[in-house]
Amino acid sequence: MLLKQMLERPTTSSNLVVYDPFQAFDRETLVKEVVGLANAQIDGPRNILFGVNPGAMNGNAVVGIPEDAIGELKRAHRLVSALVEPVLELAFIFDRINGKLVGALEIDGCDFGPYFLAQDLTDELRRGACWIREDRDLRAIERSALLNGHAPALEEPTPELAPEDVSLSLGFNDDADCDFVEVEVPDTSDPPFAEDGGASSDTKRLTQAIKDTVSTVTTQMLRLAKPGSSPSQEPVDTEDAGKQIAEAARQHYFFEERAVKLDLCIRNNGDVSVRDIALELGMPRIPGLDIADRIYTSPFDKRSEAEIRKRRYADVEQRRDAVFVRTTIDLLPANKTQPVLGTALRMAVGRKALGRKVAMQYVLRAADGRRLKDGRLKIRLGQNPKGTSADGAAATHYRGLDDD
């Protein structure tokens, strides 16, 4: 598969894993993903994509990888080749898209499994360890469970199409009939990326506090890592490392600790279960409001990439005038209400958005593309600041939602 074809809709599945370019490269995670994809019950080659935002749609958010990362990826390639048995056919593919370097690790020849670690790598990754990828989930599995007749890939079941008279309801939290909700904004300091102007004084103080803390912690870490060093030596230059950690901490603060978290639910009012319902939600871009395109973790978070991906954050596409949120409901049983999002949508709210009412249009589609339901949900972003008037609901028409 060509790299440009992979970018048409990069989502994590049993044959394509999009490696988050905003996280540090982790060889242990790469080893698990290669083994898991090799054991996946599908036909044909599988790929791990590097340099693309996993929340991107249609290749609009190509991040790219640095030139020196090619050498690191090739070394990881050799490591995996030596660790995994039986032998896999591994190859790296590189290309430039919109002037940015993108790569993919192709895994082929997966007909002789089960695949497992042939030697120890770390305390966690021991000889005999085995994983399998099933759509978005990567899980550990006993090798013996795959040894009993590991056959070439099983055919994936054909999705059950929604009947013509399917009846669905979409709402907030756990109430599928709730189409309006007023949320509490936990912090009114302005996120600088959600404003037209510069950062507020609150944001500047926060950013400086983060930088000071990061500089101190990074300096101590680098001193201890240097042979023969001691805390009394002159401080080393930590500017580059500190900038990266400070930016990660700032994003985590606004999009995780102080964000508005929005949950949705869906109800199947009919007597027939429905599979693979696609939801597309569109909302206008307004000053003071920004939607996270992924889960932003603390720079000191010890969780692995696989653990974070299991939380299943929706695909978020940022456009100049609108934001689109997309996700798929794998199975919706008859006469049942269930959550739509694996992880609540994160919204950073600044002063300019306080008290605003935002209208969000949505479309629910069947697996064959038929429009099952459309409608509008509304949300009020906290209370109006004193001395200001409430704005009307921000609304617009979304070409992406209206196209059939």
C-alpha positions in Angstrom: 0.0 0.0 0.0 1.3 3.5 -0.9 1.8 6.0 1.9 -0.6 8.4 0.3 -3.3 5.7 0.3 -2.7 5.1 4.0 -3.3 8.9 4.7 -6.8 8.8 3.2 -8.2 7.8 6.6 -5.5 7.0 9.2 -7.2 5.1 12.0 -5.8 2.4 14.2 -7.0 -1.1 13.1 -5.8 -4.7 12.7 -3.8 -3.8 9.6 -2.7 -0.1 10.2 -1.4 1.5 13.4 -0.6 5.2 13.4 2.3 6.0 15.8 1.6 9.2 17.7 4.2 11.7 16.5 3.8 13.8 19.6 5.1 11.1 21.9 8.8 10.0 22.4 9.8 7.0 20.3 9.5 3.8 22.4 11.1 0.6 21.2 9.2 -1.6 23.6 5.9 -0.3 22.2 7.1 -0.8 18.7 8.1 -4.4 19.4 4.6 -5.1 20.9 2.9 -3.5 17.9 4.9 -5.5 15.4 4.1 -8.8 17.2 0.5 -7.8 17.7 0.0 -6.9 14.0 1.8 -10.1 12.8 -0.7 -12.2 14.9 -3.8 -10.2 13.8 -6.4 -12.4 12.1 -6.4 -10.6 8.7 -4.9 -11.2 5.2 -2.1 -9.3 3.6 0.6 -6.9 4.9 0.2 -4.7 7.9 1.8 -1.3 8.5 2.9 1.1 11.3 2.7 4.7 10.1 5.1 7.4 11.4 4.9 11.2 11.1 1.1 11.6 11.0 -1.3 12.9 13.6 -3.6 9.9 14.5 -6.5 12.2 14.7 -6.0 13.5 11.1 -8.5 12.9 8.3 -7.5 12.8 4.6 -3.9 13.5 5.4 -4.5 17.1 6.5 -2.3 16.9 9.5 1.0 15.5 8.3 3.5 16.3 11.1 6.5 14.6 9.6 9.6 13.0 11.2 13.1 14.5 11.5 15.7 13.3 9.1 17.8 11.8 11.9 14.8 9.7 12.9 15.4 7.5 9.9 18.5 6.0 11.4 16.8 5.4 14.7 13.8 3.6 13.0 16.2 1.5 10.9 18.0 0.4 14.2 14.6 -0.4 15.7 13.9 -2.4 12.5 17.0 -4.5 13.0 16.1 -5.0 16.7 12.7 -6.3 15.9 14.0 -8.6 13.2 16.4 -10.2 15.8 13.8 -10.5 18.6 10.7 -11.9 16.8 10.2 -15.5 15.7 9.3 -16.9 13.3 11.0 -14.6 10.8 8.9 -11.7 9.5 9.4 -9.7 6.3 10.0 -6.2 7.5 10.7 -3.1 5.3 10.7 0.6 5.9 9.1 2.9 3.3 9.8 6.7 3.2 8.2 9.5 1.2 7.7 13.2 1.3 4.2 14.5 1.5 3.6 18.3 1.5 7.4 18.7 2.0 7.4 16.6 5.2 9.0 13.2 5.7 6.6 10.3 6.4 7.5 6.7 6.9 5.9 3.3 7.4 7.1 -0.1 8.6 5.6 -2.8 6.5 5.1 -6.2 8.1 4.5 -9.0 5.6 4.8 -12.8 5.4 2.6 -13.3 8.5 1.4 -16.9 7.5 3.6 -18.9 9.8 2.7 -17.7 13.3 2.1 -17.4 16.1 4.8 -14.8 16.5 6.5 -14.2 19.8 9.7 -12.8 21.5 12.6 -15.2 21.0 14.7 -13.5 23.7 14.4 -11.2 26.7 14.4 -7.4 26.0 13.3 -5.8 29.3 11.8 -7.0 32.5 8.4 -6.6 31.0 9.2 -8.0 27.5 10.4 -11.6 28.3 11.1 -14.5 26.0 7.9 -16.2 24.9 5.8 -13.0 25.3 3.0 -12.7 22.7 0.5 -10.1 21.7 -2.4 -9.8 19.2 -4.1 -6.7 17.7 -7.8 -6.8 17.3 -9.0 -3.5 15.7 -8.1 -0.8 18.1 -7.1 -3.1 21.0 -3.6 -4.5 21.5 -3.6 -7.2 24.2 -1.2 -9.8 25.6 -2.1 -13.4 24.8 -0.7 -16.8 25.8 1.3 -18.3 22.9 -0.5 -21.6 23.6 -3.8 -20.0 22.8 -2.5 -19.4 19.2 -0.5 -22.6 18.8 -3.7 -24.7 18.4 -4.2 -24.3 14.7 -2.9 -20.8 14.0 -4.4 -20.5 10.5 -4.1 -17.8 7.9 -6.3 -14.8 8.6 -10.0 -15.3 9.2 -12.4 -13.4 7.1 -13.7 -10.3 8.9 -17.5 -10.5 9.3 -19.7 -8.4 7.0 -21.2 -5.5 8.9 -24.9 -5.7 9.7 -26.6 -2.9 7.8 -29.1 -0.8 9.6 -32.7 -1.4 8.7 -34.7 1.3 6.8 -36.8 2.2 9.9 -34.0 2.3 12.5 -34.7 4.9 15.2 -31.8 6.5 17.1 -31.5 9.3 19.7 -28.3 11.3 20.5 -27.8 13.4 23.6 -25.5 14.5 26.4 -24.0 12.4 29.2 -26.3 9.5 29.9 -29.6 11.1 28.6 -30.2 10.5 24.9 -33.1 13.0 25.0 -31.0 15.8 26.4 -30.0 18.2 23.5 -28.8 21.1 25.6 -26.4 21.3 28.5 -24.7 24.0 30.5 -21.2 23.1 31.5 -19.0 24.5 34.3 -15.7 25.9 33.1 -13.1 25.0 35.7 -10.7 27.7 34.8 -11.0 31.1 33.2 -7.3 31.7 32.4 -7.1 32.1 28.6 -5.5 29.2 26.7 -3.1 31.1 24.4 -3.9 28.8 21.4 -7.6 29.5 21.8 -7.3 33.3 21.4 -6.7 35.6 18.5 -4.4 37.9 20.5 -1.4 37.1 22.7 -1.4 35.2 25.9 -3.0 36.7 29.0 -1.1 37.7 32.1 -2.5 34.5 33.8 -1.2 32.4 31.0 2.2 34.1 31.1 2.5 33.4 34.8 1.5 29.8 34.3 4.0 29.3 31.5 6.8 30.9 33.4 6.1 28.7 36.5 6.1 25.6 34.3 9.4 26.6 32.7 11.0 27.2 36.0 9.9 23.9 37.4 10.9 22.0 34.2 14.3 23.7 34.1 15.0 22.7 37.7 13.9 19.0 37.2 15.6 18.6 33.8 18.9 20.1 35.2 18.8 17.6 38.1 18.1 14.7 35.8 20.9 15.5 33.4 23.4 16.1 36.3 22.6 12.7 37.7 22.8 11.0 34.3 26.3 12.4 33.7 29.1 10.0 35.0 31.0 11.5 38.0 28.7 14.4 38.3 27.3 15.9 41.4 24.6 18.4 42.2 27.3 21.0 43.1 28.6 21.2 39.5 27.8 24.0 37.2 24.3 23.5 35.5 24.2 22.1 32.0 22.3 23.7 29.1 18.7 22.4 29.3 17.0 24.9 27.1 16.0 22.5 24.3 14.8 19.7 26.5 13.1 22.1 28.8 11.1 23.7 25.9 9.7 20.3 24.9 8.7 19.4 28.4 7.3 22.8 29.2 5.1 22.7 26.1 3.8 19.2 26.9 3.0 20.4 30.5 1.2 23.5 29.2 -1.0 21.5 26.8 -1.7 18.9 29.5 -2.8 21.7 31.9 -5.3 23.3 29.5 -6.6 20.2 27.7 -6.6 17.7 30.6 -6.5 19.3 34.1 -8.6 22.4 33.3 -10.6 21.3 30.3 -14.3 21.1 29.8 -15.0 17.4 29.3 -18.0 16.7 27.0 -19.7 13.2 26.9 -22.3 12.0 24.5 -24.6 8.9 24.5 -26.7 7.2 21.8 -29.9 5.1 22.2 -31.2 2.5 19.8 -35.0 2.7 20.0 -35.6 -0.3 17.7 -35.7 -4.0 18.2 -32.7 -4.8 15.9 -29.0 -4.4 16.8 -27.0 -2.2 14.5 -23.3 -2.3 13.7 -20.8 0.4 12.5 -22.7 3.6 13.0 -20.6 6.6 12.0 -21.1 9.9 13.8 -19.9 13.2 12.4 -20.3 16.3 14.7 -19.5 19.8 13.4 -19.2 23.0 15.4 -18.0 26.5 14.5 -14.7 27.9 15.6 -15.2 30.8 18.0 -12.7 33.0 19.8 -11.6 31.5 23.2 -12.6 27.9 22.4 -10.2 25.1 21.2 -10.9 21.4 20.9 -8.1 18.9 21.7 -7.2 16.6 18.8 -5.9 13.9 21.1 -5.3 13.1 24.8 -2.5 15.3 26.1 -0.5 13.5 28.7 1.8 15.0 31.4 5.5 14.8 30.4 6.0 12.7 33.5 3.3 10.3 32.7 4.6 6.7 32.9 1.9 5.0 30.8 2.8 3.4 27.5 1.5 4.5 24.1 -0.7 1.4 24.0 -2.4 2.2 27.3 -3.2 5.7 26.1 -4.5 4.6 22.8 -6.9 2.2 24.5 -8.8 5.2 25.7 -10.1 5.7 22.2 -10.2 9.5 21.7 -12.4 10.6 18.8 -10.9 11.8 15.4 -10.8 15.6 15.5 -10.3 17.7 12.3 -9.5 21.3 12.8 -10.5 23.6 9.9 -10.2 27.4 9.5 -13.9 28.0 10.3 -15.1 24.8 11.9 -14.1 21.7 13.9 -15.3 18.2 13.0 -15.4 15.3 15.4 -15.8 11.8 14.1 -16.2 8.4 15.7 -17.7 5.0 15.0 -20.0 2.9 17.3 -19.0 -0.7 16.6 -22.2 -2.3 18.0 -25.4 -0.7 19.3 -27.7 -3.4 20.8 -31.5 -3.1 20.4 -33.3 -1.0 23.0 -30.1 0.1 24.7 -28.4 3.4 25.6 -24.6 3.5 25.6 -21.7 6.1 25.6 -20.6 7.3 22.2 -17.0 8.4 23.0 -14.4 6.2 24.5 -12.9 9.3 26.2 -14.8 12.5 26.7 -14.1 15.4 24.3 -11.6 17.9 25.7 -12.4 21.6 25.3 -10.1 24.4 26.4 -12.3 27.5 27.2 -10.9 31.1 27.6 -12.6 34.3 28.7 -13.8 35.2 25.2 -15.9 32.0 25.1 -17.5 32.3 28.5 -21.2 32.3 28.5 -21.4 31.6 24.8 -23.9 29.1 23.5 -22.5 26.8 20.8 -24.7 24.8 18.4 -23.3 21.6 17.1 -24.8 19.8 14.1 -24.5 16.0 13.8 -25.2 13.3 11.3 -25.5 9.5 12.1 -24.8 7.2 9.1 -25.1 3.5 8.5 -22.2 1.3 7.4 -23.4 1.7 3.8 -23.3 5.5 4.1 -27.1 6.1 4.4 -28.1 9.0 6.6 -29.9 7.6 9.6 -30.5 10.8 11.6 -29.3 14.3 11.8 -29.9 17.1 14.3 -28.5 19.7 16.6 -27.1 19.8 20.1 -26.3 22.9 22.1 -23.9 23.7 24.9 -23.4 26.8 27.0 -19.9 27.4 28.1 -20.2 28.4 31.7 -21.6 31.7 33.0 -21.3 35.1 31.4 -18.7 37.4 32.9 -20.2 40.3 34.9 -21.0 43.3 32.8 -21.3 41.4 29.5 -24.3 40.2 27.6 -24.9 36.7 26.4 -24.2 35.9 22.8 -26.6 34.0 20.7 -25.9 30.5 19.8 -22.9 30.3 17.4 -24.1 28.3 14.4 -23.2 27.7 10.8 -23.7 25.2 8.0 -21.1 22.5 7.5 -20.4 21.3 4.0 -18.9 18.1 5.4 -22.1 17.2 7.1 -24.5 18.1 4.3 -22.8 16.1 1.5 -24.5 12.9 0.7 
